[in-house]
Amino acid sequence: MSKVSQQFICANCGFTTARWQGKCPECNEWDTLAMKTVVKQTSGTASAGTPVSLKSAGEQGNARVATGSNELDSVLGGGFVPGSLVLLGGDPGIGKSTLALQTALKMCNAGEPVLYVSGEESAHQINLRSQRIDKKTDLRVLSETNLEVILATLEAEQPTLAIIDSIQTITSEQVNGVVGGVSQVSFATNSFMRLAKSLHVTLLIIGHVTKEGMLAGPKTLEHMVDTVLYLEGERFTSLRILRCNKNRFGSTGEVGVFEMKESGLVEVPNPAALFLEHRSEGVAGTCVAAILEGNKVLLLEVQALTNPSSFGYPKRATSGFDANRLQLLVAIMEKRLGAKLSNQDIYINVAGGFSLEERAADLPVVLAILSSLHNVVLPAHLIAFGEVGLAGEVRGVTQVEKRIKEAEKLGFSEMYTAFTKGAKKELHSLKFITELAKLFNLTK
């Protein structure tokens, strides 16, 4: 038997309610609720499924497919997993389509069948971009926004990799909602997920993030996909960071470093040295930090500037460092070191536009502030990493040996970190930040 009922469904976000309302309580849009008749089956039986054991499933589809990019392969955990659904998100103009097109061309050059589905550009426009990247390699392109047509094409072609650029432009007549709305995007992604699992086709979906929130961003899709990649970086700088926030087939937190050039995104072979390329030596208020991002060690220059405050309340400004963490470190320095910072404006900047989120950056920030406050230039071959606690203690961080090894490659011979038994001569072990007064004579 079936039961017929009437519901009101929002055309923008798909919210369902039993009563009509002028304003949708989910997306706060006005006059978007429309009545729809819903038929529900109240009774009936379904045939039982057939469970299979994991061992009987075999190794089919487990071999990864190389992307042609070492950085992208490392972020994914070794390449694409057949049948996986990968979401690539980022701000407009950051280089998502460029990265996807480069990957498609490289895999085509390796003999893998690839299909590029574009809902934003025509085949002619994509060809203009591909000429800057690779003039010789050809690529099969489908300019289409209808979901049913795309699914039928993928089922007929069955490529190794299919790129959907972008998910916000795909529409289906089977679901209500505006183009790019939550209901349309969710339905399209769910349809792609079922096709990817059944045909073992890897799908790379590009998702936009906008400040206005008019289009559904990747946050709506993260629970549906297997892997979530974010392309980050300042739009007007050449550096790009590819970060993995979710990976069902590998580790999360991996990063890949690229540089945007005229020919596309170019891999950075030695990211540890990239951020120190324009380092200024012999200047007070700078300290190099060894930061761990995924499996990579990045050496970043932390810059600090202290200046007597002209007002009663000193200013604390940061770029690439947490402002609340800076307030905490300043309070620790005043209490444990006796540093007079209550009348000083403090500015923190991480050179290169990188953001420091690891607690290992605490000690370099403290050293940079003290260096600027007392106008003491730190040695050019000095590097530091370690977490600073409320008692002024310096806490250890993970993979110390890996940080030391990377620092030695670039000529750093004096390192400051948490106390370690049997440490090397060049490794200065600190139990408390009060020992900095003796080592550098920074405090009176």
BARO-913624 format. One line per 2 residues: number of its first residue (from 1); their letters; for each residue x negated, y, z negated of C-alpha. Coordinates in pm, whole numbers, plus 50000, padded with zeros to 5 digits. Layout:
<atoms>
NUM = a = X Y Z  ... $
</atoms>
This chain:
<atoms>
1 = ms = 50000 50000 50000  49896 50359 50050 $
3 = kv = 49958 50677 49856  50001 51015 50029 $
5 = sq = 49897 51330 49845  49823 51690 49929 $
7 = qf = 49494 51854 49835  49336 52190 49897 $
9 = ic = 48984 52170 50041  48741 52462 50069 $
11 = an = 48629 52515 50428  48295 52653 50310 $
13 = cg = 48166 52410 50049  48413 52119 50057 $
15 = ft = 48544 52171 49701  48870 51984 49639 $
17 = ta = 49150 52091 49406  49514 51996 49357 $
19 = rw = 49637 52357 49354  49580 52648 49586 $
21 = qg = 49358 52928 49459  49267 53253 49622 $
23 = kc = 48900 53216 49530  48703 52893 49547 $
25 = pe = 48560 52824 49199  48260 52639 49349 $
27 = cn = 48121 52884 49612  48316 53197 49504 $
29 = ew = 48443 53258 49858  48790 53408 49908 $
31 = dt = 49074 53253 50111  48884 52938 50210 $
33 = la = 49111 52674 50054  49331 52497 50307 $
35 = mk = 49591 52227 50244  49520 51879 50376 $
37 = tv = 49716 51556 50352  49513 51269 50205 $
39 = vk = 49608 50903 50235  49461 50672 49971 $
41 = qt = 49480 50296 49963  49609 50190 49622 $
43 = sg = 49557 49818 49664  49374 49570 49883 $
45 = ta = 49081 49335 49877  48736 49357 50032 $
47 = sa = 48509 49076 50141  48213 49006 49916 $
49 = gt = 47863 49103 50026  47568 48870 50060 $
51 = pv = 47280 48952 49822  46926 48871 49935 $
53 = sl = 46609 48820 49732  46320 49062 49761 $
55 = ks = 46080 48790 49872  46310 48677 50151 $
57 = ag = 46326 49034 50279  45964 48993 50391 $
59 = eq = 45726 49265 50493  45934 49393 50784 $
61 = gn = 45919 49768 50814  45658 49817 50540 $
63 = ar = 45370 49914 50767  45319 50289 50766 $
65 = va = 45290 50493 51083  45003 50742 51102 $
67 = tg = 45099 51101 51182  44767 51201 51338 $
69 = sn = 44702 51450 51058  44484 51345 50763 $
71 = el = 44636 51609 50537  44994 51510 50618 $
73 = ds = 44912 51140 50583  44762 51197 50237 $
75 = vl = 45067 51394 50122  45303 51121 50244 $
77 = gg = 45091 50849 50084  44943 50704 50402 $
79 = gf = 45189 50802 50676  45557 50767 50758 $
81 = vp = 45746 50466 50623  45976 50320 50895 $
83 = gs = 46339 50386 50813  46263 50670 50571 $
85 = lv = 46434 51008 50558  46188 51295 50506 $
87 = ll = 46298 51651 50428  46066 51940 50517 $
89 = gg = 46169 52266 50352  46029 52616 50331 $
91 = dp = 46097 52983 50384  46184 53115 50731 $
93 = gi = 45874 53174 50946  45639 52974 50722 $
95 = gk = 45556 52718 50993  45795 52424 50945 $
97 = st = 45879 52388 51315  45513 52426 51408 $
99 = la = 45410 52146 51173  45690 51921 51300 $
101 = lq = 45606 51990 51664  45235 51924 51604 $
103 = ta = 45318 51592 51439  45545 51493 51726 $
105 = lk = 45281 51576 51988  45007 51389 51802 $
107 = mc = 45220 51077 51763  45320 51094 52131 $
109 = na = 44954 51119 52222  44897 50801 52016 $
111 = ge = 45161 50617 52218  45449 50632 51968 $
113 = pv = 45800 50711 52103  45916 51040 51950 $
115 = ly = 46236 51239 52000  46257 51608 51906 $
117 = vs = 46617 51718 51842  46656 52095 51829 $
119 = ge = 46972 52284 51745  46800 52623 51744 $
121 = es = 46591 52628 52061  46624 52513 52419 $
123 = ah = 46379 52272 52581  46219 52565 52764 $
125 = qi = 46156 52754 52439  46006 52446 52273 $
127 = nl = 45779 52401 52574  45647 52754 52529 $
129 = rs = 45546 52671 52172  45397 52336 52267 $
131 = qr = 45171 52502 52526  44987 52678 52242 $
133 = id = 44936 52351 52056  44877 52087 52323 $
135 = kk = 44915 52156 52696  44860 51796 52809 $
137 = td = 45090 51587 52590  45454 51550 52696 $
139 = lr = 45746 51519 52453  46109 51412 52488 $
141 = vl = 46342 51688 52366  46717 51695 52304 $
143 = se = 46886 52034 52257  47208 51942 52081 $
145 = tn = 47407 52037 51770  47688 51779 51783 $
147 = le = 47624 51507 51525  47800 51229 51712 $
149 = vi = 47599 51295 52030  47273 51296 51836 $
151 = la = 47354 50970 51656  47446 50801 51984 $
153 = tl = 47122 50921 52144  46911 50798 51854 $
155 = ea = 47083 50460 51863  47014 50430 52235 $
157 = eq = 46654 50558 52226  46546 50414 51887 $
159 = pt = 46224 50619 51863  45957 50567 51599 $
161 = la = 46007 50924 51479  46297 51164 51531 $
163 = ii = 46277 51528 51424  46595 51722 51342 $
165 = ds = 46534 52097 51365  46726 52203 51171 $
167 = iq = 46985 52023 50960  47180 52349 50906 $
169 = ti = 47269 52368 51276  47420 52017 51304 $
171 = ts = 47800 52003 51306  48059 51725 51313 $
173 = eq = 48429 51731 51399  48497 51467 51134 $
175 = vn = 48448 51705 50842  48575 52053 50761 $
177 = gv = 48348 52342 50678  48149 52619 50841 $
179 = vg = 47826 52553 51029  47548 52518 50775 $
181 = gv = 47789 52476 50485  47744 52222 50210 $
183 = sq = 48007 51983 50343  47870 51982 50698 $
185 = vs = 47507 51945 50589  47584 51670 50338 $
187 = fa = 47789 51471 50589  47522 51503 50859 $
189 = tn = 47243 51400 50622  47440 51101 50498 $
191 = sf = 47502 50993 50859  47133 51024 50942 $
193 = mr = 47044 50825 50631  47265 50532 50732 $
195 = la = 47120 50531 51085  46760 50548 50960 $
197 = ks = 46807 50250 50727  46989 50037 50985 $
199 = lh = 46758 50102 51282  46429 50158 51091 $
201 = vt = 46389 50497 51256  46191 50758 51064 $
203 = ll = 46375 51090 51049  46203 51419 50969 $
205 = ii = 46470 51675 50878  46386 52044 50861 $
207 = gh = 46582 52251 50609  46585 52629 50568 $
209 = vt = 46579 52824 50243  46732 53171 50247 $
211 = ke = 46762 53432 49974  47125 53508 50063 $
213 = gm = 47232 53146 50012  47454 53149 50324 $
215 = la = 47301 52823 50445  47273 52512 50231 $
217 = gp = 46912 52476 50127  46708 52160 50059 $
219 = kt = 46823 52148 49695  47156 52011 49819 $
221 = le = 46981 51729 50003  46699 51624 49772 $
223 = hm = 46894 51344 49607  46987 51194 49946 $
225 = vd = 46645 51178 50113  46342 50959 50041 $
227 = tv = 46071 51224 50056  46078 51600 49998 $
229 = ly = 45801 51819 50139  45770 52192 50086 $
231 = le = 45556 52419 50302  45445 52712 50091 $
233 = ge = 45234 53022 50134  45254 53392 50196 $
235 = rf = 45420 53467 50527  45162 53730 50623 $
237 = ts = 44856 53526 50529  44707 53233 50718 $
239 = lr = 44693 52981 50432  44967 52716 50404 $
241 = il = 45012 52457 50127  45214 52141 50198 $
243 = rc = 45342 52001 49869  45523 51674 49799 $
245 = nk = 45792 51707 49529  45959 51369 49574 $
247 = nr = 45836 51045 49729  46001 50706 49686 $
249 = fg = 45711 50536 49863  45415 50716 49708 $
251 = st = 45294 50956 49444  45435 51304 49399 $
253 = ge = 45239 51621 49344  45014 51566 49646 $
255 = vg = 44914 51874 49846  44775 51936 50191 $
257 = vf = 44598 52257 50288  44640 52410 50634 $
259 = em = 44543 52735 50798  44774 52899 51050 $
261 = ke = 44594 52990 51371  44696 53072 51725 $
263 = sg = 44684 52704 51822  44901 52599 51524 $
265 = lv = 44831 52465 51178  44469 52355 51140 $
267 = ev = 44361 52125 50858  44119 52266 50603 $
269 = pn = 43845 52003 50555  43706 52153 50235 $
271 = pa = 43982 52336 50045  43766 52364 49732 $
273 = al = 43533 52607 49909  43804 52791 50104 $
275 = fl = 43925 53001 49812  43570 53108 49722 $
277 = eh = 43484 53230 50071  43521 53600 49983 $
279 = rs = 43413 53575 49621  43245 53885 49478 $
281 = eg = 42949 53805 49256  42801 54039 48998 $
283 = va = 43140 54185 48902  43286 54168 48553 $
285 = gt = 43630 54016 48508  43600 53710 48733 $
287 = cv = 43576 53340 48653  43601 53031 48872 $
289 = aa = 43851 52761 48769  43859 52393 48868 $
291 = il = 44225 52308 48929  44363 51966 49015 $
293 = eg = 44638 51955 49278  44742 51598 49347 $
295 = nk = 44420 51417 49435  44239 51736 49537 $
297 = vl = 44021 51959 49323  44050 52326 49416 $
299 = ll = 43803 52587 49295  43985 52915 49254 $
301 = ev = 43863 53256 49144  44059 53407 48857 $
303 = qa = 44036 53787 48841  44122 53997 48537 $
305 = lt = 44133 54371 48487  44173 54545 48152 $
307 = np = 44235 54916 48124  44333 55141 47829 $
309 = ss = 44709 55182 47824  44855 55529 47874 $
311 = fg = 45177 55436 47699  45268 55279 47368 $
313 = yp = 45352 54942 47518  45068 54785 47720 $
315 = kr = 45148 54638 48061  45096 54271 48149 $
317 = at = 45111 54193 48522  45019 53869 48697 $
319 = sg = 44991 53739 49052  44961 53362 49081 $
321 = fd = 44977 53304 48704  45267 53269 48462 $
323 = an = 45333 53602 48288  45471 53433 47975 $
325 = rl = 45161 53216 47952  44946 53531 47972 $
327 = ql = 45134 53686 47679  45067 53371 47477 $
329 = lv = 44695 53367 47561  44660 53734 47471 $
331 = ai = 44819 53670 47130  44581 53377 47071 $
333 = me = 44279 53589 47165  44382 53869 46932 $
335 = kr = 44449 53633 46640  44160 53386 46677 $
337 = lg = 43891 53592 46850  43972 53936 46712 $
339 = ak = 43987 54080 47065  44141 54426 47069 $
341 = ls = 44395 54393 47348  44700 54564 47196 $
343 = nq = 44605 54893 47364  44493 54743 47695 $
345 = di = 44684 54695 48019  44598 54349 48155 $
347 = yi = 44626 54243 48517  44564 53885 48634 $
349 = nv = 44520 53784 48996  44439 53448 49157 $
351 = ag = 44235 53512 49470  44369 53361 49790 $
353 = gf = 44737 53383 49698  44743 53046 49520 $
355 = sl = 44963 52987 49213  44808 52832 48902 $
357 = ee = 45052 52605 48718  44809 52363 48552 $
359 = ra = 44713 52434 48191  44348 52387 48286 $
361 = ad = 44358 52750 48399  44391 52877 48039 $
363 = lp = 44019 52886 47962  43919 53062 48289 $
365 = vv = 44185 53327 48226  44053 53385 47873 $
367 = la = 43696 53416 48003  43799 53656 48279 $
369 = il = 43987 53882 48035  43699 53892 47787 $
371 = ss = 43453 53956 48069  43653 54257 48187 $
373 = lh = 43722 54385 47835  43352 54393 47738 $
375 = nv = 43221 54457 48091  43005 54143 48082 $
377 = vl = 42931 53972 48413  42961 53594 48392 $
379 = pa = 42692 53386 48565  42763 53315 48932 $
381 = hl = 42711 52942 48880  42963 52920 48590 $
383 = ia = 43291 52733 48614  43554 52659 48348 $
385 = fg = 43866 52448 48295  44064 52361 47983 $
387 = ev = 44386 52420 47794  44395 52664 47503 $
389 = gl = 44619 52582 47205  44783 52812 46952 $
391 = ag = 44510 52743 46696  44250 52858 46946 $
393 = ev = 44136 52503 47016  44026 52403 47364 $
395 = rg = 44207 52089 47477  44086 51845 47736 $
397 = vt = 44237 51792 48080  44255 51492 48312 $
399 = qv = 43991 51377 48563  43703 51579 48421 $
401 = ek = 43441 51384 48613  43614 51453 48942 $
403 = ri = 43622 51827 48871  43255 51826 48773 $
405 = ke = 43156 51636 49085  43339 51880 49313 $
407 = ae = 43189 52179 49133  42837 52039 49166 $
409 = kl = 42886 52006 49541  42935 52382 49566 $
411 = gf = 42638 52470 49346  42801 52525 49007 $
413 = se = 42559 52411 48738  42714 52558 48419 $
415 = my = 43055 52427 48317  43276 52505 48018 $
417 = ta = 43556 52277 47906  43689 52092 47599 $
419 = ft = 43460 51907 47362  43329 51579 47504 $
421 = kg = 43104 51335 47321  42777 51267 47497 $
423 = ak = 42836 51542 47753  42568 51636 48004 $
425 = ke = 42340 51927 47934  42509 52147 48194 $
427 = lh = 42853 52076 48041  42922 52313 47752 $
429 = sl = 43177 52147 47524  43402 52385 47330 $
431 = kf = 43616 52295 47031  43752 52648 46978 $
433 = it = 43749 52967 47182  43568 53135 46890 $
435 = el = 43251 52970 47025  43270 53203 47324 $
437 = ak = 43162 53488 47097  42831 53311 47036 $
439 = lf = 42779 53183 47389  42850 53506 47574 $
441 = nl = 42840 53772 47304  43174 53897 47428 $
443 = tk = 43311 54007 47093  43169 54244 46840 $
</atoms>
